[in-house]
Amino acid sequence: MKKTLSIASLVPLILFEAYLCTAFLPLPWQRAINDVLVRLLPESQTPVAHPMLSQEIEQVLSENVWLKVGVYAITLLLLAVNAWAIRRLLRILRCERSGQGTV
């Protein structure tokens, strides 16, 4: 049961880690990835409040360097915590695997 739960929580953590890494890609690549994800996910029932929201966010981040640095710092912190959680789960799975062979 513990192994199943570990594997079930490992998959979303790895997907989230990959998505967080896209923050450091060039903006056209980020937009392309986001467009693909929007097509894969089910359509939202809530309309977008502002049609050019992503462009305005990009503009604010380009005008305020310290805000951009803060966003990158938070993203790096999330990447580090997520990587630590993935590492921890992999260690748990390895310990369970080696424990099964001795029993």
C-alpha positions in Angstrom: 0.0 0.0 0.0 2.8 2.4 0.9 4.6 1.6 -2.4 1.4 2.4 -4.4 0.9 5.6 -2.6 4.5 6.6 -3.1 4.3 5.9 -6.8 1.0 7.7 -7.1 2.4 10.8 -5.5 5.7 10.6 -7.4 4.0 11.0 -10.8 2.4 14.4 -10.2 5.5 15.7 -8.4 7.6 14.9 -11.5 5.1 16.5 -13.8 5.0 19.6 -11.6 8.8 19.7 -11.6 8.8 19.6 -15.4 6.2 22.4 -15.6 8.2 24.6 -13.2 11.3 24.2 -15.3 9.4 25.8 -18.2 9.6 29.1 -16.4 13.2 29.4 -17.4 12.6 28.8 -21.1 12.2 31.7 -23.6 8.8 33.3 -23.7 7.8 31.9 -27.2 8.5 28.4 -25.9 6.5 29.0 -22.8 3.5 30.2 -24.8 3.8 27.2 -27.1 3.8 24.8 -24.1 0.9 26.6 -22.5 -1.1 26.4 -25.7 -0.6 22.7 -25.9 -1.6 22.2 -22.2 -4.7 24.3 -22.7 -5.8 22.0 -25.6 -5.1 18.9 -23.5 -7.0 19.9 -20.4 -10.8 20.1 -20.3 -12.3 23.4 -21.2 -12.8 25.8 -18.3 -16.3 26.9 -17.5 -15.2 30.3 -16.3 -14.4 32.9 -18.9 -11.1 34.7 -18.8 -11.5 38.0 -16.9 -9.0 39.8 -19.1 -8.2 38.8 -22.7 -4.6 40.1 -22.7 -3.7 39.1 -19.1 -0.5 37.2 -20.0 0.8 40.1 -22.1 0.2 42.6 -19.3 2.0 40.3 -16.8 4.9 40.0 -19.1 5.0 43.8 -19.4 4.9 44.4 -15.7 7.7 41.8 -15.2 9.8 43.5 -17.9 9.3 46.9 -16.3 10.0 45.8 -12.7 13.3 43.9 -12.6 13.0 43.2 -8.8 9.6 41.7 -9.3 11.0 39.4 -12.0 13.8 38.5 -9.7 11.3 37.7 -6.9 9.2 35.5 -9.2 12.4 33.6 -10.3 13.4 33.2 -6.6 10.0 31.8 -5.7 10.2 29.4 -8.7 13.6 28.2 -7.7 12.4 27.6 -4.1 9.5 25.6 -5.4 11.8 23.6 -7.7 14.1 22.9 -4.8 11.3 21.8 -2.4 9.8 19.6 -5.1 13.1 18.0 -6.0 13.7 17.2 -2.3 10.2 15.6 -2.2 10.9 13.5 -5.3 14.3 12.5 -3.9 12.7 11.5 -0.6 10.0 9.4 -2.3 12.6 7.7 -4.4 14.6 6.8 -1.3 11.4 5.3 0.3 10.8 3.2 -2.8 14.4 2.0 -2.9 14.3 1.1 0.8 11.0 -0.9 0.3 12.5 -2.7 -2.7 15.7 -3.7 -0.8 13.6 -4.7 2.2 11.4 -7.0 0.2 14.4 -9.1 -1.0 15.5 -9.9 2.5 12.1 -11.0 3.9 
